[in-house]
Amino acid sequence: MGAAIDRIVPAPLSDDPVLRARALAAAIEAAAPRIEAARELPADLLDALHAARLFRTLLPHSVGGDETTPETYVRMMEVIARADASTAWCIGQASGCSMAAAYVAPSVARSVWGARDAALAWGSVGPDQVAEVVDGGYRVTGAWTFASGGRHATWFGGHCKVRERDGTMRTRPEGAPYERTMLFPRDAVTMTANWQVMGLRGTGSDTYAVRDLFVPEAFSVRRDRDDERHPQGHAALYRFTTTHLYAAGFAAVALGTARGMLDAFIALASEKTPQSTTRMLRDSPVLQSGLAWCEGKWRAARANLLATLREVQDHVAGGTAMTTDDKVAIRLATTFAIHQAKEVADFAWTEAGATAIFEDQPFERRFRDIHAVTQQVQARRSHFETVGQHLMGLTPHPRFL
């Protein structure tokens, strides 16, 4: 079991979130068994993560955030995921949600993210979450699943369809349902602890619900829209969509998890001699070649992701919006990275042999975690179809970009 980390002596914080993550990596990895067992991040680790401001990298400066670049954010996430995927996933989910701070009034942003331990969680979109228009705001009823990090969240969001006063459902100009996200404090929700899953257990991605909850208009938001972006959202970071920061962050979780498995396999190969042979694993030409291929896959996927984010950052830095080419490039880089990382992890798992199946070894949990990552919406193989449509000169549905 990992030891508690409340005796860590805080050091002066670096301006670089990657360095801050590296300073906590050993403590995160040591806490991983407790995270797995409790299906949530323990209080002592949470305190250290908040002290290191790792939940605040995508927040505006005006709310005490870093406004870091997507490339730096991904590099930070990779470091954390190498230590523990569930911790990285919780930070990635909360960070993606925190992009909403650029689309609400400064006073609202301070209400939601002003506290040192602030973290916003929200779940998946469904058909039955409704916000009814009333005087001053909305009356909200709904339940949402997959609230990663919900067990330590201080605020929640609920994506809702909007019902007008006359009973009709609000639609967008093209006729599609209109959606708005409602923000409400933790004490307004009812939690159902139902996160019984194979991997990413420590994310505690439970279900939460509200019923007939009044939400003021100011505490509702439509993300990724120029007409709703507030002055604190002027940075180039907020010209990236929330979807693409989720995709990039979760790709980093996959890359970091695979890196941890591959490093563990290299260490194992230098000390293990399989039964029925006198040759150490490291001396097998087949494994040497396989390792080289996996190292190449991992480096190529990571380099492509970072380069793509850097190129899009350069493009939007001048104040222009993301183009379809930008969105397709990120979709390709993130989905490709997730699946290349899975292949690398599968190699390490297979070649580690029976050693990999024991819970006290550094393979079993990571294997389950990365296979959970591949089941998330950002990893869908259908994204390759979307990319291919664009490359063929066709028009993919914007929802899938």
C-alpha positions as CSV (number, residue, x, y, z in Angstrom):
1,M,0.0,0.0,0.0
2,G,1.2,3.5,-0.8
3,A,2.2,5.6,2.2
4,A,0.5,8.9,3.1
5,I,2.2,11.9,1.6
6,D,1.1,14.6,4.2
7,R,4.7,14.9,5.3
8,I,5.9,16.3,2.0
9,V,7.6,19.7,2.5
10,P,6.3,22.2,-0.1
11,A,8.9,23.7,-2.4
12,P,8.6,27.0,-4.2
13,L,6.3,26.5,-7.1
14,S,7.7,26.5,-10.6
15,D,6.0,28.5,-13.4
16,D,6.2,25.3,-15.4
17,P,3.4,22.8,-14.7
18,V,5.5,20.0,-16.1
19,L,8.1,20.5,-13.4
20,R,5.4,20.7,-10.8
21,A,4.1,17.4,-11.9
22,R,7.5,15.8,-11.9
23,A,8.0,16.9,-8.3
24,L,4.9,15.0,-7.3
25,A,5.2,12.0,-9.6
26,A,6.8,9.7,-7.0
27,A,4.1,10.5,-4.4
28,I,1.4,9.9,-7.0
29,E,2.8,6.5,-7.9
30,A,3.1,5.6,-4.3
31,A,-0.5,6.5,-3.7
32,A,-1.8,4.4,-6.7
33,P,-2.8,1.3,-4.6
34,R,-4.8,3.5,-2.3
35,I,-6.4,5.3,-5.2
36,E,-7.3,1.9,-6.8
37,A,-8.8,0.5,-3.6
38,A,-10.8,3.5,-2.6
39,R,-11.9,4.4,-6.2
40,E,-11.0,8.0,-5.5
41,L,-8.0,10.3,-4.9
42,P,-7.1,10.3,-1.2
43,A,-7.3,13.6,0.7
44,D,-3.5,13.9,1.3
45,L,-2.8,13.4,-2.4
46,L,-5.5,15.9,-3.4
47,D,-4.1,18.4,-1.0
48,A,-0.7,18.0,-2.7
49,L,-2.1,18.3,-6.2
50,H,-4.0,21.4,-5.3
51,A,-0.9,22.9,-3.6
52,A,1.0,22.3,-6.9
53,R,-1.9,23.9,-8.8
54,L,-2.1,21.0,-11.2
55,F,-5.9,21.4,-11.5
56,R,-5.5,25.0,-12.7
57,T,-3.4,24.8,-15.8
58,L,-6.2,25.6,-18.2
59,L,-7.9,28.3,-16.1
60,P,-7.5,32.0,-17.0
61,H,-5.0,34.1,-15.2
62,S,-7.9,36.1,-13.8
63,V,-9.0,33.1,-11.8
64,G,-5.6,32.1,-10.7
65,G,-4.9,29.8,-13.6
66,D,-1.8,29.2,-15.7
67,E,-3.4,29.7,-19.2
68,T,-0.8,27.3,-20.3
69,T,-0.4,26.1,-23.9
70,P,-2.0,22.8,-24.9
71,E,1.4,21.3,-25.7
72,T,2.6,22.1,-22.1
73,Y,-0.6,20.7,-20.7
74,V,-0.2,17.4,-22.5
75,R,3.4,17.1,-21.4
76,M,2.2,17.6,-17.8
77,M,-0.6,15.1,-18.2
78,E,1.8,12.5,-19.5
79,V,4.1,12.8,-16.5
80,I,1.1,12.3,-14.1
81,A,-0.3,9.4,-16.1
82,R,3.1,7.6,-16.1
83,A,2.7,7.6,-12.3
84,D,-1.1,6.8,-12.2
85,A,-3.7,7.0,-14.9
86,S,-6.7,7.7,-12.6
87,T,-5.0,10.7,-11.1
88,A,-4.2,12.1,-14.6
89,W,-7.7,11.3,-15.8
90,C,-9.3,13.3,-12.9
91,I,-7.0,16.2,-13.6
92,G,-7.7,16.0,-17.3
93,Q,-11.5,15.9,-16.8
94,A,-11.5,18.8,-14.3
95,S,-9.1,20.8,-16.6
96,G,-11.3,20.4,-19.6
97,C,-14.3,21.5,-17.6
98,S,-12.4,24.5,-16.3
99,M,-12.2,25.9,-19.9
100,A,-15.8,27.0,-19.2
101,A,-14.3,29.8,-17.0
102,A,-13.6,31.7,-20.2
103,Y,-17.3,31.7,-21.1
104,V,-18.9,33.0,-17.8
105,A,-18.8,36.4,-16.1
106,P,-15.7,37.0,-13.9
107,S,-17.7,36.9,-10.8
108,V,-19.2,33.6,-11.7
109,A,-15.7,32.2,-12.5
110,R,-14.5,33.3,-9.1
111,S,-17.5,31.6,-7.4
112,V,-16.8,28.3,-9.1
113,W,-12.9,28.3,-9.3
114,G,-11.8,30.8,-6.7
115,A,-11.2,28.3,-3.9
116,R,-7.8,26.6,-3.7
117,D,-9.3,23.2,-3.9
118,A,-11.8,24.0,-6.7
119,A,-12.7,21.3,-9.2
120,L,-15.6,21.2,-11.6
121,A,-17.0,17.8,-12.8
122,W,-19.6,17.0,-15.3
123,G,-21.0,13.9,-16.9
124,S,-22.1,12.7,-20.3
125,V,-24.9,14.2,-22.4
126,G,-28.2,12.3,-22.5
127,P,-31.8,12.8,-23.7
128,D,-33.5,13.4,-20.3
129,Q,-31.7,16.3,-18.8
130,V,-33.9,19.4,-19.1
131,A,-33.5,23.0,-18.1
132,E,-36.9,24.8,-18.0
133,V,-36.8,28.6,-18.6
134,V,-38.1,30.5,-15.5
135,D,-37.7,34.0,-14.2
136,G,-34.0,34.7,-13.7
137,G,-32.7,31.4,-15.0
138,Y,-33.7,27.8,-15.3
139,R,-35.4,25.0,-13.3
140,V,-33.2,21.9,-13.8
141,T,-33.9,18.2,-13.5
142,G,-31.6,15.4,-14.7
143,A,-29.1,12.7,-13.9
144,W,-25.6,12.5,-15.5
145,T,-23.2,9.6,-15.6
146,F,-19.4,9.4,-15.9
147,A,-18.6,12.3,-13.5
148,S,-14.9,11.6,-13.3
149,G,-13.5,13.2,-10.2
150,G,-16.9,13.8,-8.8
151,R,-16.0,12.5,-5.4
152,H,-13.7,15.5,-4.8
153,A,-15.5,18.0,-7.1
154,T,-16.6,21.3,-5.5
155,W,-19.0,22.2,-8.4
156,F,-20.8,20.2,-11.0
157,G,-22.1,20.9,-14.4
158,G,-25.1,19.5,-16.2
159,H,-25.5,19.6,-19.9
160,C,-29.2,20.2,-20.6
161,K,-31.8,20.6,-23.4
162,V,-33.7,23.8,-22.8
163,R,-37.5,23.9,-22.6
164,E,-39.2,27.2,-23.3
165,R,-42.0,28.7,-21.2
166,D,-44.6,27.5,-23.8
167,G,-43.3,23.9,-23.5
168,T,-41.4,23.8,-26.8
169,M,-37.8,22.7,-26.9
170,R,-35.3,25.4,-27.9
171,T,-33.4,24.6,-31.1
172,R,-30.4,26.0,-32.9
173,P,-30.9,27.8,-36.3
174,E,-30.3,24.6,-38.2
175,G,-32.9,22.8,-36.2
176,A,-30.7,20.7,-33.9
177,P,-31.5,20.7,-30.2
178,Y,-30.0,23.6,-28.3
179,E,-27.8,22.6,-25.3
180,R,-26.7,24.7,-22.3
181,T,-24.6,23.6,-19.4
182,M,-25.9,24.5,-15.9
183,L,-23.4,25.0,-13.0
184,F,-24.3,24.2,-9.5
185,P,-22.4,23.6,-6.2
186,R,-21.8,20.2,-4.7
187,D,-24.4,20.5,-2.0
188,A,-27.1,20.7,-4.7
189,V,-26.5,17.2,-6.1
190,T,-27.4,13.7,-5.1
191,M,-24.5,11.2,-5.8
192,T,-24.9,7.5,-6.6
193,A,-21.7,5.5,-6.1
194,N,-21.9,3.1,-9.0
195,W,-18.4,3.2,-10.4
196,Q,-17.8,-0.6,-10.6
197,V,-15.5,-0.9,-13.6
198,M,-12.4,-2.7,-15.0
199,G,-10.0,0.2,-15.3
200,L,-9.6,3.8,-14.3
201,R,-11.2,2.8,-11.0
202,G,-9.7,5.6,-9.1
203,T,-11.6,8.2,-11.1
204,G,-14.8,7.6,-9.1
205,S,-16.9,8.5,-12.1
206,D,-20.2,8.1,-10.4
207,T,-23.7,9.3,-11.3
208,Y,-25.1,12.5,-9.9
209,A,-28.6,14.1,-10.1
210,V,-30.6,17.2,-9.4
211,R,-34.3,17.7,-9.3
212,D,-36.2,21.0,-9.7
213,L,-33.0,23.0,-9.0
214,F,-33.0,26.7,-9.7
215,V,-29.9,27.8,-11.6
216,P,-29.4,31.5,-12.3
217,E,-28.9,32.5,-15.9
218,A,-25.3,33.7,-15.1
219,F,-24.4,30.2,-13.9
220,S,-25.2,28.6,-17.3
221,V,-22.8,28.4,-20.2
222,R,-22.4,27.5,-23.8
223,R,-18.8,26.6,-24.4
224,D,-16.6,27.1,-27.5
225,R,-18.7,30.0,-28.8
226,D,-17.1,33.4,-29.7
227,D,-20.3,35.2,-28.8
228,E,-20.2,33.9,-25.3
229,R,-16.5,34.2,-24.6
230,H,-15.8,36.8,-21.8
231,P,-12.8,39.1,-21.7
232,Q,-10.8,36.7,-19.5
233,G,-11.0,34.2,-22.3
234,H,-8.9,36.3,-24.7
235,A,-5.9,34.0,-24.7
236,A,-5.1,31.8,-27.6
237,L,-5.8,28.8,-25.4
238,Y,-9.5,29.5,-25.5
239,R,-9.6,29.4,-29.3
240,F,-9.0,25.6,-28.9
241,T,-12.3,23.9,-28.2
242,T,-13.0,22.0,-25.0
243,T,-13.4,18.8,-27.0
244,H,-9.9,19.1,-28.4
245,L,-8.4,19.7,-25.0
246,Y,-10.2,16.7,-23.7
247,A,-8.9,14.6,-26.6
248,A,-5.3,15.9,-26.1
249,G,-5.4,15.3,-22.4
250,F,-6.8,11.8,-22.6
251,A,-4.2,10.9,-25.4
252,A,-1.6,12.0,-22.9
253,V,-3.1,9.7,-20.3
254,A,-2.7,6.8,-22.8
255,L,0.9,7.8,-23.7
256,G,1.9,8.2,-20.1
257,T,0.4,4.9,-19.1
258,A,2.1,3.1,-22.0
259,R,5.4,4.7,-21.1
260,G,5.1,3.4,-17.5
261,M,4.4,-0.1,-18.8
262,L,7.3,0.0,-21.3
263,D,9.8,1.3,-18.7
264,A,8.6,-1.4,-16.3
265,F,9.1,-4.1,-19.0
266,I,12.7,-2.9,-19.7
267,A,13.5,-3.1,-16.0
268,L,11.9,-6.6,-15.8
269,A,13.8,-7.8,-18.9
270,S,17.1,-7.0,-17.2
271,E,16.4,-9.3,-14.3
272,K,14.0,-12.0,-15.4
273,T,14.9,-15.4,-16.9
274,P,11.8,-17.2,-18.1
275,Q,11.2,-20.8,-17.0
276,S,12.5,-23.4,-19.4
277,T,15.3,-21.3,-20.6
278,T,18.6,-20.0,-19.4
279,R,18.5,-16.7,-21.4
280,M,17.4,-13.5,-19.8
281,L,14.5,-11.7,-21.4
282,R,16.8,-8.8,-22.5
283,D,19.0,-11.2,-24.6
284,S,16.1,-12.3,-26.9
285,P,16.6,-10.9,-30.4
286,V,12.8,-11.1,-30.9
287,L,12.1,-9.0,-27.8
288,Q,14.9,-6.6,-28.7
289,S,13.3,-5.9,-32.1
290,G,9.8,-5.7,-30.6
291,L,11.0,-3.2,-28.0
292,A,12.6,-1.0,-30.7
293,W,9.4,-1.0,-32.7
294,C,7.3,-0.1,-29.7
295,E,9.7,2.7,-28.7
296,G,9.4,4.0,-32.2
297,K,5.6,3.9,-32.2
298,W,5.5,5.7,-28.8
299,R,7.9,8.4,-29.8
300,A,6.3,9.0,-33.2
301,A,2.7,9.2,-31.7
302,R,3.9,11.6,-28.9
303,A,5.9,13.8,-31.3
304,N,3.0,14.0,-33.7
305,L,0.6,15.0,-31.0
306,L,2.9,17.7,-29.6
307,A,3.8,19.1,-33.0
308,T,0.2,19.2,-34.0
309,L,-0.8,21.1,-30.9
310,R,2.1,23.5,-31.4
311,E,1.2,24.2,-35.0
312,V,-2.4,24.9,-34.1
313,Q,-1.3,27.1,-31.3
314,D,0.9,29.1,-33.7
315,H,-2.1,29.4,-36.0
316,V,-4.6,30.7,-33.5
317,A,-2.1,32.9,-31.6
318,G,-2.9,35.7,-34.0
319,G,-6.5,35.8,-33.0
320,T,-7.9,33.6,-35.7
321,A,-10.4,30.7,-35.1
322,M,-9.5,27.1,-35.4
323,T,-10.1,25.8,-39.0
324,T,-11.4,22.5,-40.0
325,D,-7.9,21.5,-40.9
326,D,-6.8,22.3,-37.4
327,K,-9.6,20.3,-35.8
328,V,-9.0,17.3,-38.1
329,A,-5.3,17.4,-37.4
330,I,-5.9,17.3,-33.6
331,R,-8.5,14.6,-34.0
332,L,-6.1,12.4,-36.0
333,A,-3.1,13.0,-33.6
334,T,-5.1,12.3,-30.5
335,T,-6.9,9.2,-31.7
336,F,-3.8,7.8,-33.3
337,A,-1.8,8.4,-30.1
338,I,-4.3,6.6,-27.9
339,H,-4.3,3.5,-30.1
340,Q,-0.5,3.5,-30.7
341,A,-0.1,3.7,-26.9
342,K,-2.4,0.7,-26.4
343,E,-0.3,-1.3,-28.8
344,V,2.8,-0.5,-26.9
345,A,1.2,-1.4,-23.6
346,D,-0.1,-4.7,-25.0
347,F,3.5,-5.6,-26.0
348,A,4.8,-4.9,-22.5
349,W,1.9,-6.9,-21.0
350,T,2.4,-9.9,-23.3
351,E,6.1,-10.1,-23.1
352,A,6.2,-9.7,-19.3
353,G,4.6,-13.1,-19.1
354,A,3.0,-14.3,-15.9
355,T,4.8,-11.6,-14.0
356,A,2.3,-9.1,-15.5
357,I,-0.8,-10.7,-13.9
358,F,0.2,-10.0,-10.2
359,E,-1.3,-7.0,-8.5
360,D,1.9,-6.0,-6.9
361,Q,3.6,-5.7,-10.2
362,P,3.6,-2.5,-12.3
363,F,1.6,-4.0,-15.2
364,E,-1.8,-5.2,-14.2
365,R,-3.4,-1.9,-13.2
366,R,-1.9,0.0,-16.1
367,F,-3.1,-2.7,-18.5
368,R,-6.7,-2.3,-17.3
369,D,-6.4,1.5,-17.2
370,I,-5.2,1.9,-20.8
371,H,-7.9,-0.5,-22.1
372,A,-10.5,1.7,-20.3
373,V,-9.0,4.8,-22.0
374,T,-9.6,3.2,-25.4
375,Q,-13.3,2.8,-24.6
376,Q,-13.9,6.5,-24.1
377,V,-15.5,8.7,-26.7
378,Q,-12.2,10.4,-27.6
379,A,-10.7,7.1,-28.6
380,R,-13.4,5.9,-31.0
381,R,-12.0,4.3,-34.1
382,S,-14.8,6.0,-36.1
383,H,-12.7,9.2,-35.7
384,F,-10.4,7.8,-38.4
385,E,-13.4,7.7,-40.7
386,T,-14.1,11.4,-40.0
387,V,-10.5,12.3,-40.7
388,G,-10.6,10.2,-43.9
389,Q,-13.7,12.0,-45.1
390,H,-11.9,15.3,-44.7
391,L,-8.8,14.1,-46.5
392,M,-11.0,12.9,-49.4
393,G,-12.4,16.4,-49.7
394,L,-15.8,15.4,-48.2
395,T,-17.5,17.3,-45.4
396,P,-17.5,15.4,-42.1
397,H,-20.2,16.2,-39.5
398,P,-18.8,19.0,-37.3
399,R,-20.0,17.1,-34.2
400,F,-17.3,14.5,-34.7
401,L,-14.5,17.0,-35.1
